[in-house]
Amino acid sequence: MKPVFVLLVTTAWTFTGAQYYYQGLMDYLENRLSAIEDRMQLWHEQSHRYHTEMLDFKKLTAEAMNGLRNEHSVLFKDLEGAAVRVDRMEREMDYVEAQTSPRACANKADKVVEQGAWGLESRGEEEQEEDWEELHSRVSDCVEIISGIRSVKILKRVGSPKGMWTRDPRSSKVYVFNETSGDSIYQFNSVRDFSRSPGVTSSRQIRLPSEWSGPGSAVYNSYLYYIQQTADMDMQVVKYDLLSGSVTDVAMFPVESQATVYSLNPETVADLAADDEGLWLLYANKQIWDTRCPRENAEAAFVVCGTVYVVYNTRLASRSRVQCLFDVNDMVISQEAPLIYFPRRYGAHASLKYNPEEKQLYGWDDGYQIIYRLTMKRKLLV
Ligand SMILES: *[C@@H]1O[C@H](CO)[C@@H](O)[C@H](O)[C@H]1NC(C)=O
């Protein structure tokens, strides 16, 4: 029996020792596990909290952004509305002003210029005649450059967004070219007649023997010069006698490409400009003119005293400005070249025609006929 007992005891001892050892190990592992579990729980809770906080934050910012966006669009709409209204007001005010008191504070010279503009019929008196002569001879010296735009007068609204109008410096008659091509024009006896006419009712309609292309015509001394262009033919300048109603001369100009003069007014095939020294033809040859003025973003140009002034704008019409000039006599040095901004208008100029005797520009802006009066200074002679 004894060995059995011993065995039993040994087994019991062994069992107790192992149990003791394993128990300790188990306890240890359990502690570690529960510590890890605790920590995991903590992390989990923390990350959950962060996540919730983040969601809240996201929601908050999204709401704030939405609110801001709404406010912004409301504000933007308001601003747009206001801008349109201001523009309209501005135009109406200009128009009303033009209709009521255009000569309130004009000096003597202005008055003469004005009378030129309003027709020769008021030039009967001796004294005014003298003033006119004096002014005229001063202009003819022709050593002047533009220094700025003195005033703007919105005269009328007649016709399409694009077109051209001009006044014959000699006969003082006004000619209206509606649209960008056609075979007829309107003639008014004076600027006053034109401004008082309901539409074009008081005009004489003149039908031409051929079609004019682009708002680039000129009228001088009862001769109309207009561009004629038919498909695959060179450009022609037609000289038409407005008194006898017949073509008196035709000049051909070779065109290398179909490039137009002003990129913003592609209808202007070529532009005729009259100034104190004669008749000029502005037309494009490929990309760059001899004037070195780019045609990109050019809208119109005019010639004053042998200096070409090129007017630029942007495709979405903003403020027109003279940004490049070229003096054929090389007398205007670049330092004295003025940066001239036109007063802010509604659209863009389809044409600008200079009248050397009045120092005025006849502009066609979105169907409005506008007169810009210019101020001059003497060229610095080098
Ligand atoms: C100008 O041209 C447009 C378009 O062809 C035409 O609707 C309008 O009646 C014309 N206006 C005048 C005054 O000829």
The ligand as an SDF file (V2000), in Angstrom:
LIG
                    3D

 14 14  0  0  0  0  0  0  0  0999 V2000
  -31.1330   98.7880  -88.2410 C   0  0  0  0  0  0  0  0  0  0  0  0
  -30.9100   97.4470  -88.5570 O   0  0  0  0  0  0  0  0  0  0  0  0
  -31.7190   96.5510  -87.8360 C   0  0  0  0  0  0  0  0  0  0  0  0
  -31.2880   95.1490  -88.2180 C   0  0  0  0  0  0  0  0  0  0  0  0
  -31.2070   94.9800  -89.5970 O   0  0  0  0  0  0  0  0  0  0  0  0
  -33.1830   96.8080  -88.1300 C   0  0  0  0  0  0  0  0  0  0  0  0
  -33.9800   95.9500  -87.3610 O   0  0  0  0  0  0  0  0  0  0  0  0
  -33.5130   98.2490  -87.7940 C   0  0  0  0  0  0  0  0  0  0  0  0
  -34.8240   98.5550  -88.1800 O   0  0  0  0  0  0  0  0  0  0  0  0
  -32.5490   99.1740  -88.5120 C   0  0  0  0  0  0  0  0  0  0  0  0
  -32.7980  100.5280  -88.0780 N   0  0  0  0  0  0  0  0  0  0  0  0
  -32.8190  101.5450  -88.9170 C   0  0  0  0  0  0  0  0  0  0  0  0
  -33.0680  102.8650  -88.3130 C   0  0  0  0  0  0  0  0  0  0  0  0
  -32.6260  101.4030  -90.1100 O   0  0  0  0  0  0  0  0  0  0  0  0
  1  2  1  0
  1 10  1  0
  2  3  1  0
  3  4  1  0
  3  6  1  0
  4  5  1  0
  6  7  1  0
  6  8  1  0
  8  9  1  0
  8 10  1  0
 10 11  1  0
 11 12  1  0
 12 13  1  0
 12 14  2  0
M  END
$$$$
